[in-house]
Amino acid sequence: MARWTLRIHLAATLYLVGVIWFVQVVHYPLLTEVGEAGFAAYQKANIRLATWAVAPAMIAEGLAAAALLRWRPAGIPAAWVWMGLLLLCVIWISTFSLQFPSHQILAKGFEASVHRSLILTNWIRTVAWSARGILSLAMIPRAQAS
């Protein structure tokens, strides 16, 4: 069970690392190109569709990260699992307290200051998910060595 938990954890985390980097360097900056006339409709569709793309992976990642507390492969320090959970908490808090409210405001129409804030605060998730990716990758050889 521990090895499957670790594999699901790794797959979900690396998927989300890729998504967050795409969002940070491509998707969010390009929001300025949508145009005011169709922006609100675009943003509402963006929220709906992005949820389908990320929510299942975020849930899988969260469940797998928590499951590693119970089924931690030998060789992986408990501190690494706890650090991963702490980073995940940072990501979820940032998502629901900073990025999601910004998206809700933008769904009413483009606001440059909110857009700038979205890009700036999204670095919290980008850095935290990148750190989770590195940590998750570091777990693999430790688990295999045990």
Secondary structure as GFF3:
##gff-version 3
##sequence-region A 1 146
A	DSSP	alpha_helix	2	22	.	.	.	ID=ss1
A	DSSP	pi_helix	23	27	.	.	.	ID=ss2
A	DSSP	alpha_helix	28	30	.	.	.	ID=ss3
A	DSSP	three_ten_helix	31	33	.	.	.	ID=ss4
A	DSSP	alpha_helix	36	70	.	.	.	ID=ss5
A	DSSP	alpha_helix	78	94	.	.	.	ID=ss6
A	DSSP	pi_helix	95	99	.	.	.	ID=ss7
A	DSSP	alpha_helix	100	106	.	.	.	ID=ss8
A	DSSP	alpha_helix	112	145	.	.	.	ID=ss9
###
